[in-house]
């Protein structure tokens, strides 16, 4: 790239540039640099070429910025006034939006009360699990104004019937870990997940040296005894009279069912 081209660009307004010609001449000039080989002996030439290219780049960039500033000058003059108008409009829009949102929220709350009343009426077959399952069975789309009463009732009834069937399936297993299985089911609405929990706990029980028959006897005996008062927040003191091997098995089992414990000595 020679100095004459740079001077030529400096002397002409950017709107008068012949970009096609400039690009063609620039490609030819740059081709020379691409084929140049610089060595330690010609490092001064490399520095000179670098300076020439930097100067050319700065020239083009400066003219671009100058032209952009000229083009934006009319807009920059009225931009603050435009933004002021937009701000006035937005302020009022936000106020109205709050009214609309409040109205929509009240509609959803009223509809959920209606849905919950229908659920309570139809979910008696879920027994003690009805309250816990409501949040899982409830589909938030039912709260939308576009969903009719007939539509949400149909879908909810189908979900309730499925849960009733799932609970019966879990209870039919007569698992000593039915409570743990139901906790999993309530969280996932999946009988497969609940059954996986059963298998996991059965393996842990086997590892702890407890067979299912003994576990059933223990469960039956436990049901006959006076219920144990459990303090889940502060913990319940339980003493085990066992050797280290058996105690390790008990702790393994406790970990498997997700029970927290603390060894006090």
Protein Blocks (a to p, Z undefined) as FASTA:
>chain_A
ZZklmmmmmmpcfklpcfklmmmmmmmmmmmmmmpccdfklmmmmmmmmmmmmmmmmmmm
mmmmmmmmmmmmmmmmmmmmmmmmmmmmmmmmmmmmmmmmmmmmmmmmmmmmmmmmmmmm
mmmmnmmmlmmmmmmmpcfklmpmklcfklmmmmmmmmmmmmmmmmmmmmmnopaklmmm
mmmmmmnopaklmmmmmmmmmmmmmmnopafklmmmmmmmmmmmccddddfknopadddd
ddfklmmmmmmmmmmnopacddeZZ
